[in-house]
Amino acid sequence: MSGTRIQSMSNNSTQSNSRENLFSPEHELFRQTVRRFLEKEVLPFHADWEREGRAPREIWTRAGAAGLLLPDLPAEYGGGGGDFLHFAVLVEEIATALASGVSGFTTHSGVVAPYLLHFGTEEQKHQWLPRLASGEVIAAIAMTEPSAGSDVKAIRTTAAKVPGGYRLKGQKTFITNGWNADRVLVAAKTAPEAGRHGISLLWVDAHAEGFSKGAPLDKLGQKAQDTTELFFDDVFVPAHDRLGEENQAFTYLMRGLIQERLMVAMRCASLLEASLGWTVDYAKERQTFGKALIEHQHLRFQLAEVKTLAYTTRVLVDHCLVEHMKGALGVKAQ
Ligand SMILES: Cc1cc2nc3c(=O)[nH]c(=O)nc-3n(C[C@H](O)[C@H](O)[C@H](O)COP(=O)(O)OP(=O)(O)OC[C@H]3O[C@@H](n4cnc5c(N)ncnc54)[C@H](O)[C@@H]3O)c2cc1C
């Protein structure tokens, strides 16, 4: 299976030709590094991870040593020193390989790390980013709650001010990397009466007293992705572990969600292309009524429609990617 996945990645003929102008030879070298890593370190073990609902911690330090984590963060903080296209390569290759066991690398690298980079103090950045880049510390972000998903301002988790810090109380769900996480960036209400103007981000130690984790959630897909519930029973969070200004997190999250949503779109575009590739391979191989499936005219019409969808999706997503790199991708319709 692993060989088939990797082969489909390299034979993918559904991608827009303009991509050759987007990714440089250096990005393509990084793509080869990610593919080799997936082929050797991930896919041979993936079926076991799917049964367990998560990958083992060791894969994180291996990925760190191979330069897969935080590829686009500045080298002075331990990152790969690349640009957003390096991160895009990571997202695309993990999606194309159906390697859900390591899709949390992208949340860790492209969601949590940028919050630290943009809103952390120099001390926080130097303390944490190199450890995220090496895989020594596994990070998660926790916004969603059982009664608050799309509507972030409806969260009920609170962080009450106490001498020296905060006391965190509440519950989160669907948290990627939740089980393996050492640190979780938690959105909590520090001024519950102020609605969206009363939310702060806390960089919480997952080994602290009162912090507990649920079993891996049983999902329809992404079976090896570590996705869990988290519970905070009066967890003490020191004041120096708040990220950014108090009560300003809603603005930070709306900004961060632009990249997070783009990441999900990049993942979907790659999955669509890869699924089409596998289907075409199968249709060429499978014989019915004396000829290969692909020779049946109606099937060719259907495949042409899916190819059109995959192509137009890719063109749109690449456009957004370029806009994002210029800092021009916003929350408003263009
Ligand atoms: C595999 C997986 C990993 C995840 N990882 C994380 C993570 O690491 N951290 C984290 O915080 N969260 C995570 N999430 C949660 C994810 O961000 C939420 O599922 C998402 O925000 C949607 O929230 P919800 O599921 O509560 O859906 P709801 O908000 O209840 O929405 C249900 C449906 O209603 C629609 N809807 C909602 N509001 C409106 C509206 N105003 N107008 C029209 N339609 C609307 C939605 O589009 C959706 O189709 C993860 C989820 C999954 C499935």
PDBQT file of the ligand as one rigid body, heavy atoms in Angstrom, charges set to zero:
ROOT
HETATM    1  C1  LIG A 401     -10.292  15.781  12.797  1.00  0.00    +0.000 C 
HETATM    2  C2  LIG A 401     -10.562  17.070  13.518  1.00  0.00    +0.000 A 
HETATM    3  C3  LIG A 401      -9.518  17.757  14.128  1.00  0.00    +0.000 A 
HETATM    4  C4  LIG A 401      -9.767  18.942  14.812  1.00  0.00    +0.000 A 
HETATM    5  N1  LIG A 401      -8.718  19.577  15.457  1.00  0.00    +0.000 NA
HETATM    6  C5  LIG A 401      -8.990  20.668  16.219  1.00  0.00    +0.000 A 
HETATM    7  C6  LIG A 401      -7.943  21.275  17.002  1.00  0.00    +0.000 A 
HETATM    8  O1  LIG A 401      -6.777  20.855  16.965  1.00  0.00    +0.000 OA
HETATM    9  N2  LIG A 401      -8.273  22.317  17.791  1.00  0.00    +0.000 N 
HETATM   10  C7  LIG A 401      -9.540  22.832  17.866  1.00  0.00    +0.000 A 
HETATM   11  O2  LIG A 401      -9.759  23.778  18.591  1.00  0.00    +0.000 OA
HETATM   12  N3  LIG A 401     -10.546  22.287  17.140  1.00  0.00    +0.000 NA
HETATM   13  C8  LIG A 401     -10.295  21.222  16.323  1.00  0.00    +0.000 A 
HETATM   14  N4  LIG A 401     -11.304  20.645  15.584  1.00  0.00    +0.000 N 
HETATM   15  C9  LIG A 401     -12.658  21.196  15.678  1.00  0.00    +0.000 C 
HETATM   16  C10 LIG A 401     -13.058  22.008  14.472  1.00  0.00    +0.000 C 
HETATM   17  O3  LIG A 401     -12.348  23.223  14.437  1.00  0.00    +0.000 OA
HETATM   18  C11 LIG A 401     -14.567  22.196  14.579  1.00  0.00    +0.000 C 
HETATM   19  O4  LIG A 401     -15.137  20.936  14.266  1.00  0.00    +0.000 OA
HETATM   20  C12 LIG A 401     -15.075  23.274  13.701  1.00  0.00    +0.000 C 
HETATM   21  O5  LIG A 401     -14.697  24.529  14.211  1.00  0.00    +0.000 OA
HETATM   22  C13 LIG A 401     -16.606  23.227  13.561  1.00  0.00    +0.000 C 
HETATM   23  O6  LIG A 401     -17.186  23.212  14.819  1.00  0.00    +0.000 OA
HETATM   24  P1  LIG A 401     -18.307  22.120  15.203  1.00  0.00    +0.000 P 
HETATM   25  O7  LIG A 401     -17.805  20.770  14.823  1.00  0.00    +0.000 OA
HETATM   26  O8  LIG A 401     -18.700  22.374  16.596  1.00  0.00    +0.000 OA
HETATM   27  O9  LIG A 401     -19.485  22.466  14.201  1.00  0.00    +0.000 OA
HETATM   28  P2  LIG A 401     -20.618  23.555  14.418  1.00  0.00    +0.000 P 
HETATM   29  O10 LIG A 401     -20.009  24.857  14.763  1.00  0.00    +0.000 OA
HETATM   30  O11 LIG A 401     -21.660  22.999  15.352  1.00  0.00    +0.000 OA
HETATM   31  O12 LIG A 401     -21.232  23.603  12.963  1.00  0.00    +0.000 OA
HETATM   32  C14 LIG A 401     -22.053  22.538  12.454  1.00  0.00    +0.000 C 
HETATM   33  C15 LIG A 401     -22.436  22.897  11.033  1.00  0.00    +0.000 C 
HETATM   34  O13 LIG A 401     -23.165  24.134  11.013  1.00  0.00    +0.000 OA
HETATM   35  C16 LIG A 401     -22.542  25.066  10.136  1.00  0.00    +0.000 C 
HETATM   36  N5  LIG A 401     -22.647  26.410  10.713  1.00  0.00    +0.000 N 
HETATM   37  C17 LIG A 401     -22.202  26.817  11.929  1.00  0.00    +0.000 A 
HETATM   38  N6  LIG A 401     -22.445  28.131  12.097  1.00  0.00    +0.000 NA
HETATM   39  C18 LIG A 401     -23.052  28.544  10.966  1.00  0.00    +0.000 A 
HETATM   40  C19 LIG A 401     -23.539  29.821  10.512  1.00  0.00    +0.000 A 
HETATM   41  N7  LIG A 401     -23.430  30.929  11.270  1.00  0.00    +0.000 N 
HETATM   42  N8  LIG A 401     -24.089  29.895   9.282  1.00  0.00    +0.000 NA
HETATM   43  C20 LIG A 401     -24.219  28.802   8.517  1.00  0.00    +0.000 A 
HETATM   44  N9  LIG A 401     -23.768  27.579   8.871  1.00  0.00    +0.000 NA
HETATM   45  C21 LIG A 401     -23.186  27.451  10.074  1.00  0.00    +0.000 A 
HETATM   46  C22 LIG A 401     -21.098  24.618  10.041  1.00  0.00    +0.000 C 
HETATM   47  O14 LIG A 401     -20.504  25.032   8.817  1.00  0.00    +0.000 OA
HETATM   48  C23 LIG A 401     -21.226  23.108  10.118  1.00  0.00    +0.000 C 
HETATM   49  O15 LIG A 401     -21.523  22.569   8.847  1.00  0.00    +0.000 OA
HETATM   50  C24 LIG A 401     -11.082  19.471  14.864  1.00  0.00    +0.000 A 
HETATM   51  C25 LIG A 401     -12.129  18.799  14.229  1.00  0.00    +0.000 A 
HETATM   52  C26 LIG A 401     -11.876  17.617  13.567  1.00  0.00    +0.000 A 
HETATM   53  C27 LIG A 401     -13.046  16.916  12.910  1.00  0.00    +0.000 C 
ENDROOT
TORSDOF 0
